[in-house]
Amino acid sequence: RDHAGPGKNRDGKDFYGLYDAQDLVRKHKDEVGIQLLTYEMVVYVEDTSDYRQIKDVPEGHRSLSISGTELRRRLYCGLPIPTWFTFPEVIAELRKSYPPRHLQGFTLYF
């Protein structure tokens, strides 16, 4: 999974494919000398109240996910973060590091 990619290009499409990083490491695993352990994207399955790899979501069931960009937007805007996404204690810590704009301070330079 690409967790550190540059985001979307000017056309709004992901700059890199979902598994491009895995494919690159797989291609060079022997010269790098590592064994690659991969998994597909994990999503929350609302109908079964559990997490599964995207390939294991039963047909007709609704899956949910939040990107890092969406999480940061929710934090900065003070919007709720769904309880299925993470533990309340984690959300509380994240809110300390990413307070909404109206609670952020500012600096004036003279």
N, C-alpha and C positions, 0 to 999 in steps of 0.2 A: 504494500500500500504506500502511496506517495504522501508522506506526512510533512515534507519540507519543500515541496515544489513551489514554483513562483506564482502559482495561481492560474488565472485565465488569460488568454491572449486578447488582442483588441477586438476579436469577433465574439468574445464571451465563451470560448471553448477552452477546456483545460489545456494548459501548455503541454503537459505530459499525459500519457495514458495512465489509467488506473494502476496498472501493474508494470509499467515501464522500468521502474527501479529494480523490481524483482527479476525481470527479464535480463537486464544489464548484468546484474550480479551472477545470475545463472550462467550467462554466456562466458563470464570470466572467472568462475569459481575455482577452476583448477589452477590458474596462474596466481590467483590471490591466496589460494590454500585454505578456503573455508567451505563449510557445508552450509548450504542455504536451507532454512526451514521457512516455508511459506504458508500463508493462509489467505483465504479470500476475505473481502470486506465483511465485517460482523455488523449485523443490524438487530434492532429490537423488533420482535414479532409481537404485535399488539394482541392478536387473538389468543396466543399461548402464554403471554407474559414472560417471555424468555428471550435470550440472545442466541442467534444462530448465524452461521456463515450464510451469505446471500444465496448460495447455491442450495442450501438446505431449507429454505423457507417453503412451506407447503403451498401448492398452487391455490390461489384465491385468498391467501392470508395477507394481511396488511403489514408491511415492514416499515420501520421508522429509523431515521438516522439524522444526526446533526453534524454538519461539517465544522471544522475549526473556525472558519470564517463566520459561520452563523452563530456559533457559541460566543465568539468575541463580540459580535453585533448585539446579541442579547445582553451580554454583560455591560457593554458600554451604554446601551440604551436603557438599562434597568429593567429589561423585560424578563418574564419568568422563564426558567429553565425546567423542562419537564422532569418529573420525578423518575421516569424510566431512564433518563440519561445518565445520572450519577447520584451518589449519595448526597443528602442535604449538607453534611459536613464539608464535602468537597466544594459544593456550590458556595458555601459561606466563605471558604478560604479564597476561592477564585474571585469572589466579589470584593475581597480586601485588595487584591492585586489589580483588578480591573473595575474600579468604581464607575458608575454612570457619570456622564459629563457634568451633570449638575452638582455632583459631590467631589469633583476633581478640583484641585487647587490650580493656581497659575502663578507665574513669575513675571514681574515687570523689570526690565532692564533700563537703567537711566544712564 
